[in-house]
Amino acid sequence: MEIDLPFSINFNSPIPYYYQIEENIRSFIANGHLKPGDMLMSEKAIASQLGVSQITVRQALKDLTSEGLLVRRRAIGTFVAPPRRIFPITRNRLRGLTEEMAEEGLQVHSKVLEHSLIPATGELVKELQIPYDEKIICIKRLRSVKDIPLVIETTHHPYSRFPELLDIDFTDKSTYAVIEQLYNIQPVASKDYFVSDIATKDIAELLDIDVGAPIMRYKRTAKDKSGKVMEFTVSIYRADLYQFVIYYQSSQQDDSQGGETI
C-alpha cells in the first residue's frame, strides 16, 4: 500500500523544491509517520500532488536513497529503509564476514556463483605474491543477511597451499573456518582497502539495487603467522543498508612492537 505524503511545496520560498521534499520526508521518517517498509507513491504521483516536475521528485528521492533513508527496488517502487545495520570491523584480531555477523546475532547465507581454478595475472600476482600463471582457487559468492543481498565476495587462495579448497562446497561456510580446520592456519595480519563506486548492471542485478547506486569495494590481502599471503579478497557491498564501523584496539604489547607490515 502506497503512503500519502501530506505536505505541500512553498513556491514562494527560496529553498529549492527538491530540498523541501527531502526535508518533509526526513521529518516524516523521524516522527514515525513513515515507517521502515512503507512504500511511497510513484514519482509521477508525487510530482502531480505537489505540482512539481518528476525530475525534481527524482532528485529528492535519489538524495534520500544515498543517505540510506529510502531504498529503491527495481520495477517495484521506493520504500522507507530500515535503519542501516552497523558492519563492525574489529582490529584486535582478523575475522571473516560469518564471524562478524554472528557477533551481531545475524546469520549469513552464502550462494556460490563461481568456484574454479584460474591462472594468476595482474593484480592477483602482486597481491598473492606468486609467479605469473600459477594456479589460484577462485571462490565467488553472493552473501545475504535475512534474505537481503549484502555483498558479492570473491576470494582467491594459492592452489599450491590450499588444494583441498577446490573440492569443498562453500555454500553457507566460512572460508577462514575451513582453512583453520584443514590446515591449522589463521590470518593474523591484513591490508584492507575501501573504495566507493557505483553499481554496474551485473552488480545491480545480484545485489537487487539500481544501476548506478552507490556501492563499496573492499579489498583484503591477508597473511598467516609465517608471513605468507593466504588470501586476496574483493568484496562489493551495497551501501544503502549497511555502514562500516571500524573499532581499533591496542595494547601495551602492540604499542611496543609496532604494527605489522603486510
N, C-alpha and C positions, 0 to 999 in steps of 0.2 A: 504493500500500500504506500503510495507516494504521500509525503508530508508537505502540507502547505507552508509557505514562508510568509507569515503575516507582518509584512513591513512594506514601506513604500520608499521610493527614491526622492530625496530632496533636490529637485532640479535647480534650485537657487543657491545651493551650497557650492563653494569652491572645491570641495572634496570630490575626487573623481568617482564616477558612478560605480566602477568595478570595486573600488575600495569600500564604498558604502555597503555594497552587497557582502563583501568579505567580513566587515565588522559586524553586521547584523547576524550573519550565520555563526561567526565566532561566539557572539553573545548568546545565541540560542543553544549552542552546544554547551557553553559554560553553565547556563542556568537550567539545563536539563530539558528544555523544550524539544531539542533534537537529541536523541539518544543513539548510542552505538548500534549500528544495524539499520537505522531508519533510512529509507530511500527518499531522495529528493525528487522533486519534479524534474522533467526534462529541461534541457537548456532552452528549448523553444517555448515551453510553458512558462518558465521563469521570466524569460525576456518579454513575453506577451503580458504577463501580470504586472511587471514593473515598468513597462513602456521603454525598454532599452533594447539594444541590439543583442543578438546571440553572441557576437564577438565579445561584447562587454561581459556577459554572463560567463562565457567560456574562460576568459582571463581570470575572473574571480574564483571559479571552481578549480582552475589549474593551480593558482597560488595556494589555495586551501589544501589541495591534494599534496603539493610539495611540502607543506607544513606538517602533513600527517593527520590533519583533521578530517579529511574526506578520503575515500578510496573509490576509484572508478573501475568498474568491472566491464570488460569489453562486451558489447552487444547486450548489456543488461541495464546499466544505469550507474548513478552516483550515490554512494551511501556514506553515512557518518561512520568514520573509522573507530575501532576500539582504541583505547589508549595504547601508544606504542610500547611494546614489550622491550625491556632492557635486555640486551645481549651482553652479559658480563664477560670480561676477559681478565682473568686473574693472572698476576705476574709472578707469584711466588713459585708456581710450577706450571708446566705446559699441560693443557688438556685439549681434547678434541670437542667437536660440537655436541656429541652424545653426552659427554660428561658435563659440559657447560649447561645444557638444557636440563639435565637431570637435577642439577643443583638448584634449578628454579622450579622443580616439580613438574617438568614437562618431558614428554616422550617424543623422540624424533623418529619419523618414519622415513626410510630411505628406499628409493626406487632406482635400480641400476639402469642407466641409459647406455653405457658402454663399458666393456671390460675386455681389454685387449693388450697385445704385445706390440709396441711401436718402437721405431728407432729414435735414438737421441739426436736432436738437431737444435740449432739456435739457442733459445733461452734455456731449454732443458739441459743442454751440455754445460752451460755456465752455472746454473743453479744446483744441479746434482753433482757437479764436479766429476764428470765421467767423460770418456772418449766419445767422439762423434760416431754415430751409428750403433752405439752399444744398446742392448735391449732394455726397454723400460716397460714396466707394468702400468697401464693407464686405467684408472677406475673413475668413471664419470657417473655421478648420481644426482637425482633431484631429491632434496631433503625437505620434509614438511613437518609442521607442528600443528596439531589439531586440524588436519586435512587442508591447511593453508600452506601453499608453497613458500618456502623461506629462502632457499639457496640452491644454486647449481654448483656442485662441488666436484672438481676434477683433481684427483691425487695422482702423483707419479712416484714410483719407487723403483730403485735399481733391481732388475731381474736377477742379477748375479748374487745379490744378498738375500732377496726375499722371493725365491721362485715359487713357493707354495701359495703365495697370494693370488697367483694366476688361476688357481683351481677352486677358489673359495667364492661362494655366493655372498656378496656383501649387502644384500637386502637387509635393512634394519640391523646392521652390525657396525661396530666401531672399528676402524682400521687400527687405531692405536691399541685397542684391547686385543685384537687378533695378533698383531705383531708381538706384543708382550707375551701372549700365551705361547706362540710358536717359537719365538726366537729369544725371549727374555731380554728384549731391547725396548727402551723407552726414550722419547725425546726429552732432552734436558736443556736445550737452547734453541732459539729460533730467531729469524729475522722476518718481521712482518711488515707488509706494505698495505696501505689503504689508499685507493684512488677512486674518486667519484666518476661516474659515467652515465650514459643513458642506454636504455634497452633497445636492442635491435629486434627485428621481427621474431627470430628464433628464440631469443631470451624472453621476450614478452609472452610468447605462447606457453613456454614452460612455467614461468612464474605467475601467469594469469594477470598480467598488467598491460598497460597500453604501450605501444611502440613509442619510444622517446621518454618514457617515465624514468625517474632517477633510480639508479642502482649504485651499489658499492662493490668494487672489486677488491678482494682481499687476497693477497699472496703471502704464503708462508714457506720458508725454507727451514727445515728442522734438522738438528744434529743429535746424535746419541752421545753417551758419555765418553766414547772413544774419540769424538770429534769428527766422525764420518757423517756425511749428509745421508739421511734416511728417507727424506720426503720433500717433495716440492708440490704444493697445492695451490690451485687457483679457485677461489670461491666467488660467486657472483650473487650478492644479496639484494633482495628487494628493499628499497629504502623507505617505503611508505608505512610499514607496520612495525619496524624494529629500529632500535638505536643502539650504537655501540657505547659501552661504558667501560673504560679500562681502569682497573684497580692496580696500583703499584704497591708492593710491599717489600720493604728492605729489612735487613738485619745487620747487626754489627759485623757478622761474618761476611755478608755480602759486601758491605762497605769497605772492609779491609782488603778483600780480594779483588774488588772491582768487577765490572761486568764482563761477561764472556763475549769475545768477538766471534761472530759467526760468518 
